[in-house]
Amino acid sequence: MFVRRSLVSSSRLLSSAGSRSGSSLVVAEVQGNDVTQGTLATITAASKIKGNPITLLVAGSNIGAVATKASNIAGVSKVICVDDASLIGNVAEKLASTVVEIAKDGFTHVFVPASNNGKNFAPRAAALLDSSPLTDVLSVIDENTFTRPMYAGNAIATMKMTDKVKFLLVRPTSFEKAATTGGAGKVEAGKVGAAPAKSASWVSESQTKSERPDLGTARVVVSGGRGMKNGENFKLLETLADKLGGAVGASRAAVDAGFVPNDYQVGQTGKCVAPDLYIAVGISGAIQHLSGMKDSKVIVAVNKDKEAPIFQVSDYGVVDDLFQVVPELTSKL
């Protein structure tokens, strides 16, 4: 059972700087020819600060068409497009310097999706502007006050920030996605930031391609844990997920055991998901895993141990051998 408790931070984040007008910058993530679903959720988070116009920063290489398309997103008043070959691959040092170059032009808030990419460059950019980023933002109370989880989601902290430029990494599953139509933002060209003297350089990228939807945005997620026993048995879950049009996930225990790749991991140190349906198969329900999927609308657990913690958060539970339940369920779909 989750205990939610409101906490107030101490030290430099304690007191409010007072109300003032400002503007918000949302740093977009690009995937293919579109901004990501996490970006759309981050735009919604930025819209919670009343009176702050939203500017979307689209930075990368050959992303002019993406910027033009993004100008139609509801709530976006302007799109700054920084199209430069040096930004290929989202190298953290180069992207951070570009964000700083744009953010220092009067922005009071910088919103970033709390993805691996965002967590990579945002702290660097914040440090360059003498700021401290707030991670995993769950809600926006006002221009200075935000909430975030603590202790694997068992407590919710209410934070007040006094930084001149507030860097906020938004948990995408906590906000609705902004509509991709209805906006009329103006597209402007932006300046790339000066790269630091010592910086990583882009070499290449290797991606795993799948016909299944992305784990972070899938409507249905079927996850397996240590109870799957080996990677070969994950084919049972893949078949079930394919019939449901969903994605396949895993607990950290299954990933650490080498059953599936790291990008399958759901939990505190993996991906946070909030699908319409989450099916947990052979997962005991460690707190680290629950923190990454407990916001799912419907949770179904299959485990032979009736005392497994996963049943405390599940809407439906099946206490039985997963190697009998999963094939039977799949056959009836």
Buried (B, 14 or more C-beta within 10 A) or exposed (E): EBEEEEBEBEEEBEEEBEEEEBBBBBBBBBEEEBBBBBBBBBBBBBBBBEEBBBBBBBBBBEBEEBBBBBBBBBBBBBBBBBBBEBBBBBBBBBBBBBBBBBBEEEBBBBBBBBBEBBBBBBBBBBBBBEBBBBBBBBBBEEBBBBBBBBEBBBBBBBBBBBBEBBBBBBBBBBBEBBBBEEBEBEBEEBEBBEBEEEEEEBEEEEEEEEEBBBBBBBEBBBBBBBBBBEBEBBEBBBBBBBBBEBBBBBBBBBBEBEBBEEBBBBBBEBBBBBBEBBBBBBBBBBBBBBBBBBBBEEBBBBBBEEEBBBBEBBEEBBBBEBBEBBEEBBEEE
